[in-house]
């Protein structure tokens, strides 16, 4: 396939509810959608998951746009690409900037699947017809509100509840949830808010039978995580520390975690995500697919990736309506009793809702070979 045209839309959408982590609170989401077209008129779609500020990784929406426009597009526009794995090789000369790379690569994976008349899940090697999903709950103003929200998600059938924690909003919060929901699969996500000085506090979480504690320590750490994993019976899950297969190998060899969260944007695209999945499968380390508050385009990529066999833990890919009054795909992603049915249409399996996209587009850019 020859990449003949690339279109970028800068989007601005309002989330239904504010989302709060240890880093801060936001409700307005700015992001990019990227469309690639081949010489036959086929199209593929990708989504940038970079935030406006560099609180999750060093990337921002602005830096991703710069890297995509000035470095990545020139590497693929007008070029013939036989398989999306080649895109990773083309981008190897550009260090990091994984969210920018994933935006372009994801669109080319979608295009490749459509050209070959297969679903994106099939193109990746997945074979599930439905996936289990959980839900991620931000930090609430008070615990009573949190309990009420979690109770609502449990009634909706979500298979796992992830709760954000931070210093001062941790042990007692989890204790209250366990008192109200003794049997629900529950995990705590710290987003790097703790240090080894908090080890005694974190050890208190062992009593609550959590599925995992996600990323308690610094985003670039695997050494201190190995120390605390030896002290805890609760599995440590790494998120921000994992940007590549090589990071994964080192973390597992050090004993830094027992579970890994794979986010497509964080690791640079579907090709690297699949490599990490395959390595973890061989090592007996379960994985799950984390969310980045995506619109339907990014959400569809997550659904396809989660059909691979080692995604044995429910991910963050909940219904579109969990976040948006209106999504930018048709039909929207819908979770029923904790399951999302994998679409059977070619590529990502959902149709872009161009009218909805137009309503939320603030700027468009076009690049032709």
Protein Blocks (a to p, Z undefined) as FASTA:
>chain_A
ZZfbdcddddddddfbdcddfkbccfbdcddddddddfkopacddddfbdfbfflbmcdf
klmmmmmmmmmmmmmgopacfbfklmmmmmmmpggjllmmmmmmmmmmmmmmmmnopafk
lmnopabfbdcddddddddfbfklmmmmmmmmmmnopabdcddddehiamlmmmmmmmmm
mmbccdddekhpacfklmmmmmmmmmnopabdchkbcfkbcklmmmmmmmpmbdcddfkl
pgbfklmmmmmmnopafbdcddfklnopaklmmmmmmmmmmnopacddddehiafklmmm
mmmmmmpmklmbccfbdcfklmpmbdcbdcddddeehiacddfbehjlpacdfklmmmmp
cbdcdddZZ
